[in-house]
Amino acid sequence: MQNFKLIILNMAMRKNIYSVITGSGRCIPEKIKRNEDFLGNDFYDASITQIDKTNEEIIQKFSEITGIKERRYLEDNQVNSDIGFLAGLAAIKDAGINKEELDYIIVAHNFGDIKINNPQIDTIPSISSKIKNKLAVQNSDTVAYDILFGCPGWIQGIIQSNYYIKSGDAKKVLVIGTDALSRVSDPNDRDGMIYSDGAGAVVIEGRESEQPIGVISHKTKSDALDEAYYMWMGPSYGPKNSGKDLYLKMNGRKVFEYAMKKVPQLVKDTLEKAELPIEEVKKVLIHQANEKMDYGMLQRLFKLYGKKDIPAHIMPMTIAELGNNSVATVPVLYNLLMEGHFEGEKPKSGEHIIFVSVGAGMNINCVVYKFP
């Protein structure tokens, strides 16, 4: 009986392992592409008919809806794995770890390494293998693999890391989100102005704790019955380019409707899974897809809780200056937040933030994170 009591006592005192972010980094290309730089483009709709508006009108309307004023593009001699490597290296240095201790390098992207004059997607070797090579990691037990999951890919990498750490299979994981959408943007499609390039990364480690810290809940959903082709690869809308190379295409109205309907409920479900009230959320780090859509999703989330008033500064935004760089938007946001880019808004110990994204697939996911 005494031994049984000791076993129960030890179990009660045993600390659980949680997944905690210990370092972050980013790489934002230096080349700035402003809205006025598109004034010389010829814009067409999906029927290959030139849009009957001036470019000034098109760009003004685009800016009002998306909130984008400028975005960043790779230099001509750069590819996606270059910026992914730099973001990963910065995260490793910030975490203060030995790169050889990494158990996994997980890289979320969507188009591999596309060169400036060769639009063919290049994923052999994988982007993660290329980044491991650039990092000069010698440890063969450091497993490197890619995630193709649309814009939610980086968050899904966090979720997978959490599983590895919880299972005891990993102690340290590098998760990178990197994309170069400028290489797949149709110059004849208005939607092409949304996309940009960038990379963000974190190191996530296992930590013992008596109380939940780090990743405390998450949820993911995929809808592909009717929604699979809300985003797709297709020919240019321009008659001179149509039928040649493939570009990223989007049914903007369908994507907007899907996000507004699905994302707020997913966030609420994830908070309920964590048994956390909305009042305890310090920040919502949402995929920087479209300013109007992001604010709309936030409003609907609070409406689900019967609330009209939304706390000021709860949703930091970067889309005006950085555009939509897909899997990189959330980790870049996190890094900027941690480095004090949003003055006076750096989270404190015990505070909660949310990572949430929506993108091609259609896929959505959410993570509730508590700062240790």
Salt bridges, closest charged atoms under 4 A:
GLU70 OE1 - ARG34 NE 3.81
ASP76 OD1 - LYS31 NZ 3.43
ASP82 OD1 - LYS134 NZ 3.03
GLU101 OE1 - LYS172 NZ 3.41
ASP113 OD2 - LYS130 NZ 3.04
ASP122 OD2 - LYS115 NZ 3.89
ASP122 OD2 - LYS130 NZ 3.23
ASP146 OD2 - HIS109 NE2 2.75
ASP186 OD2 - LYS249 NZ 2.60
ASP189 OD2 - LYS249 NZ 3.11
GLU205 OE1 - LYS172 NZ 3.78
GLU205 OE1 - ARG207 NH1 3.43
ASP223 OD2 - LYS262 NZ 3.76
GLU257 OE2 - ARG253 NE 3.21
GLU272 OE2 - LYS268 NZ 2.53
GLU279 OE2 - LYS307 NZ 2.81
GLU339 OE1 - ARG26 NH1 2.80
GLU345 OE1 - LYS283 NZ 2.38
GLU345 OE2 - HIS313 ND1 3.77
